[in-house]
């Protein structure tokens, strides 16, 4: 979205901020929530939620450490979506009132946090796959 914004005609930009971006962010938020809840349910039903959330400390199984790292990274990413990206995007998009300086700062914060989440997704995925395939 960021590289495309300069290419969009000015008269069409309000549609992105008022209609498209809020809808996309709605699905991002609830996808993050659904992923966390589903992951915790699967871990609970398979009997390893406690071992994974404590990173396998005391269990002697590297599998729990690996899946636990992935679970904690997923929790961090979901936290970022709900409590950093979304509140800042609401300001940047004009959904809530904010000064122009606040909007610019919020847009930058949301962008950086989104990029952090993108960077965290690879180690999260690798640690979860590693838990299933290496141990």
N, C-alpha and C positions, 0 to 999 in steps of 0.2 A: 504494500500500500504506500509506503513512504516514497519509493522511487517514482510511483505513478502520479502522485499528487501534483507536481508541477505541470504535468501534461493535461490535466483536467481543466476545462474552461471554468472561469470564475463563477459563472452563473449556475454551474452544476455542482460546485463544491458544497453548498449547504445540504444537498441531498445525502452526501456521504456522511457529514457530521450529525445530521438529525435522523437519518433512516438506516443507512447501510451499516455504518460502524457500530451503533448501539446494538443492532441485531446480531452482528458478528461477535461482539463482546459478550452478549448474552449467552451464546452457544459456547464460547471459550470458557466462561465462568462455570456453567453447568456441566460441561464436559470434564473440567478439572475436578469438580465435586463428585461426579459419577465415577470417575476413574479411581479416586481415593476410596470412596465407599465400597466399590466393587473389589478393589485390591485388599482392603481390610477384611471384607467378608470371606474372600477366597483364602486369605492367610488364616483366619479364624477357623474356617471349616476344615482346613488341612492341618490344623493344630500347631502352627508355627508363628502365630502373630506375636506372642510375647518374646520368643527367641529372636525374631527378626527386628522387632522394635528396640530390643536391647543390644542389637548388633551381634548376637550370638555369644556375648560375654558369658563365660562359664559353661557353655555347651560343648565346646571343642569341635564344633562343625563350622567349617568355612562357608558352607552353603548359607547359613543364617546370617553371617556377616555380609555376604555379597547381596542377598536379597534385602537385608535390612538397610544397607547403603542406598539401594535403589528406592526402597520405600521412603526413606527420609528425604532423598532428593525430590521424589514426587510430592511429598508433603510441603517441602520448601517451595516448589514450583506452584502448587495450588495456593499456598499462602500469598505468594507474589501476585498471582492473578486476582485473587479476591481483595486483598488488603493494600496493594500498592498500585498495580496496573489499573484496575477498575476505578478506584477513587480519582486517580490522576487523569484518566481518560475522560471521566465525566466533566472535569474542569476544562480540559483541553478542547473537548468537543462542544462546550457551551451548554451541556445538559444541566449543570449547576452554575450559578453565578460565580464568576472569578474575574479579577482584573487582567488586563492584557499581559502583565508581567507574570502573574500567577499561571495563566494559561500556557505561556511559553515554558515556564519552569516545569509545570505538570506534564506537558507533552514530552519534554526531554527525559523526565524521570520515568514515564511510562515506556518510552522507547528503549531506554537503557535496561530497564527491568525485563522487558520483553526479550531483549537480546540475551540477557543473562539466562532467562528460562530456556532459550534456544540452545545456549551452550551447555546448560545442565542436562538437557534431554539425552545427549549422547552417553555421558557416563551413567545416567540412570538406566538407560536401555541396556548398555553393556553389562552393568552389574547384575541386572535381573536375568539376562540371558546367561551370564556366567554362572549364576546360582543353579540354573537348570542343567547346564551342559558340562561344567567342569567338575562338579561335585557329585 
